[in-house]
Amino acid sequence: MIMPKRMENNDPKVLKVGMIGGGSGFISNAHQRAIFMDGTRRVVSGALSSNVEKAKEAVENWPYPIEGYDNYDELLEAELAKPENDRIDYVLILTPNHVHFDPAKKFLEAGIPVLCEKPLTFTLEDAKTLAEIVQSKRIPFCVAHTYLGHWTSRLARFIVQSGLIGEVRWVDASYLQSWMAIQSRDPEFVKTAWRLDASKSGLSNCGGDIGTHALMQLRYVTGLEVVSLSAHMESLTPLSESVEQPLDDHITVYCRMSNGSPALVRATQIGVGHKNDLRIEVNGELGSIRWAQEESEKLEVYLIEQPERTYYRGGIKPNDGFFGDIPQELLDEPTIPWGHSEGFHDAFARLHRCFEADVRAFQKSEYEAGDGSSYATVDDGVVGMSFIKKAVESSRNGNAWVDC
Ligand SMILES: NC(=O)c1ccc[n+]([C@@H]2O[C@H](COP(=O)([O-])OP(=O)(O)OC[C@H]3O[C@@H](n4cnc5c(N)ncnc54)[C@H](O)[C@@H]3O)[C@@H](O)[C@H]2O)c1
């Protein structure tokens, strides 16, 4: 009989996932697909909306029966009433930023691993509290920085950190969107969009929402940290008078990295024509790499006095000769043959897959704290929150340089 690998490993269990939020919004659909993709994880319960009626409706419309709850406290209570083996294996938090901390803290304290959307929390203090709990309980925690899950992000990280392009001299990491320019023309939208509301979004709109993705991409690919910064956090879209405290829709952050080199982290929501244009360019003393999420299967590599190279997901052979020893886990990772396109959903699935491995290890008391090589950890989430806080501080103080 042929058995799946997890059965050979004597681990036939399909992981049970609880979902908080996720009754609406494209991101919930992306997570649902990612959870389902390998057949080893399944959503079994949810508190799917802040609105009880909508939560019920979302449960009724789920493609198969799941347990629905009016709120996440009830969900947790129901889980804790079950024998430990029957409980959810991890919880997924898909709510707006101001509703990340409370459920994350409660589920962690109950010993349930958490996969949480970004930015990690509403305040830096809350993020640090979560990190302390994660550390003291040694429990898996993932922040959903989607784009680390692209195979080409993994390859970019390997190339830069193996030294192929030499010492990093300059990084340009950006996330450019247009939705504010378009949707702000509708005054009703402005009134209802939680991202524009400081009491739900936090200190920053654009910076927290997509600037943190650009920062995370920089840190993940280069392995460098931002040690100081000078920021412009701007609100360039005229909003109706009902918005008392307009948050940024455009950020430009000039950074000094831990190797002494400069970098630019920028993000905008007003760039008409840009869709989800996350891109990174890392320039080293010997060459550079360029990657853009809208063409996420492709990585460009330029070395001085060498032919220009474009690599595609899956198109690298172990004995390439150009890269040296490519880690086996990188070669093993692609889920489908090259030429068949992968994208956003596969990146999410890769995060869930890696998180699943840590959850299974945790349940066998074999978990070692995530090192951030396969998904963003709670500590990465803290760095993101700190970056935003410092950027706002710098911007309010005439773009003064601030240590991170
Ligand atoms: N990783 C990514 O690429 C990515 C992309 C988009 C959004 N996000 C993040 O996902 C989160 C949600 O964003 P969105 O655009 O999906 O928002 P959304 O407004 O479309 O959806 C939020 C959902 O959370 C529900 N909710 C709110 N409070 C709740 C509560 N107390 N209990 C249960 N459900 C509750 C709402 O009813 C809604 O269904 C944000 O933190 C955002 O930054 C991440």
The ligand as a MOL file (V3000), in Angstrom:
LIG
                    3D

  0  0  0     0  0            999 V3000
M  V30 BEGIN CTAB
M  V30 COUNTS 44 48 0 0 0
M  V30 BEGIN ATOM
M  V30 1 N -0.9330 39.4180 4.1920 0
M  V30 2 C -1.5360 40.1360 3.2660 0
M  V30 3 O -1.0900 40.1380 2.1220 0
M  V30 4 C -2.7670 40.9230 3.6210 0
M  V30 5 C -3.6020 41.4190 2.6180 0
M  V30 6 C -4.7850 42.0900 3.0160 0
M  V30 7 C -5.0760 42.2820 4.3560 0
M  V30 8 N -4.2060 41.8160 5.3050 0 CHG=1
M  V30 9 C -4.4710 42.0040 6.7390 0
M  V30 10 O -5.6090 41.2520 7.0910 0
M  V30 11 C -6.3400 41.8940 8.1270 0
M  V30 12 C -7.8000 42.0710 7.6740 0
M  V30 13 O -7.8140 42.9110 6.5510 0
M  V30 14 P -9.0140 42.8290 5.4730 0
M  V30 15 O -8.6500 43.7110 4.3680 0
M  V30 16 O -9.3320 41.3980 5.1770 0 CHG=-1
M  V30 17 O -10.1920 43.4700 6.3170 0
M  V30 18 P -11.7640 43.2750 6.0780 0
M  V30 19 O -12.4080 44.4630 6.7170 0
M  V30 20 O -12.0490 42.9830 4.6360 0
M  V30 21 O -12.1170 41.9400 6.8870 0
M  V30 22 C -11.9620 41.8940 8.2790 0
M  V30 23 C -12.9030 40.8280 8.8140 0
M  V30 24 O -12.6930 40.7400 10.2200 0
M  V30 25 C -13.9780 40.6880 10.8420 0
M  V30 26 N -13.8820 41.1270 12.2280 0
M  V30 27 C -13.6670 42.3540 12.7200 0
M  V30 28 N -13.6750 42.3340 14.0690 0
M  V30 29 C -13.9140 41.0440 14.4300 0
M  V30 30 C -14.0580 40.3750 15.6660 0
M  V30 31 N -13.9550 41.0300 16.8320 0
M  V30 32 N -14.3010 39.0480 15.6620 0
M  V30 33 C -14.4170 38.3670 14.5000 0
M  V30 34 N -14.2980 38.9450 13.2960 0
M  V30 35 C -14.0590 40.2680 13.2650 0
M  V30 36 C -14.8570 41.5880 9.9890 0
M  V30 37 O -16.2350 41.3280 10.2350 0
M  V30 38 C -14.3930 41.1710 8.6060 0
M  V30 39 O -15.0370 39.9950 8.1770 0
M  V30 40 C -5.6200 43.2170 8.3900 0
M  V30 41 O -4.7900 43.1290 9.5060 0
M  V30 42 C -4.7940 43.4360 7.1370 0
M  V30 43 O -3.6260 44.1960 7.3650 0
M  V30 44 C -3.0840 41.1410 4.9520 0
M  V30 END ATOM
M  V30 BEGIN BOND
M  V30 1 1 1 2
M  V30 2 2 2 3
M  V30 3 1 2 4
M  V30 4 1 4 5
M  V30 5 2 4 44
M  V30 6 2 5 6
M  V30 7 1 6 7
M  V30 8 2 7 8
M  V30 9 1 8 9
M  V30 10 1 8 44
M  V30 11 1 9 10
M  V30 12 1 9 42
M  V30 13 1 10 11
M  V30 14 1 11 12
M  V30 15 1 11 40
M  V30 16 1 12 13
M  V30 17 1 13 14
M  V30 18 2 14 15
M  V30 19 1 14 16
M  V30 20 1 14 17
M  V30 21 1 17 18
M  V30 22 2 18 19
M  V30 23 1 18 20
M  V30 24 1 18 21
M  V30 25 1 21 22
M  V30 26 1 22 23
M  V30 27 1 23 24
M  V30 28 1 23 38
M  V30 29 1 24 25
M  V30 30 1 25 26
M  V30 31 1 25 36
M  V30 32 1 26 27
M  V30 33 1 26 35
M  V30 34 2 27 28
M  V30 35 1 28 29
M  V30 36 1 29 30
M  V30 37 2 29 35
M  V30 38 1 30 31
M  V30 39 2 30 32
M  V30 40 1 32 33
M  V30 41 2 33 34
M  V30 42 1 34 35
M  V30 43 1 36 37
M  V30 44 1 36 38
M  V30 45 1 38 39
M  V30 46 1 40 41
M  V30 47 1 40 42
M  V30 48 1 42 43
M  V30 END BOND
M  V30 END CTAB
M  END
